[in-house]
Amino acid sequence: MMKQLKERNGNTIEAITKKFTKGTMKREKYIEKLTRQLKDWDKELTELEKKAGDKYSDLKSKFAQKMEQTKKKRDELRKKLSRLEKAGEEVSKDLKNDFEILWKDIKDGIANMRKQLK
């Protein structure tokens, strides 16, 4: 009976289902990872704002600009994450590339602000 269920490419229904499930789990883990990281960044940005306000009034203007840029990128990432959650099972290469660019920009922005506060 399994031979009857083979697709043109030679995969059984079980193999196709396994690949689909694996892809879904991969997507879900990716979404969880992004969501968790966004929460961490929210906390870190709040802490950095506090430190900047308390200790470094002379850097406050530059710091505020960098903070605003980083928050915009974080918000953009959050919107794209929402699109990903609503999208189909496959993540397009363009969307994944967008995530990776925004991820790096946010991470670098936070690292730069941390460095300024030392």
Secondary structure, DSSP 8 states (H G I E B T S, - for coil): -TGGG--TTS--HHHHHHHHHHHHHHHHHHHHHHHHHHHHHHHHHHHHHHHHHHH-TTTHHHHHHHHHHHHHHHHHHHHHHHHHHHS-SS--HHHHHHHHHHHHHHHHHHHHHHHHT-
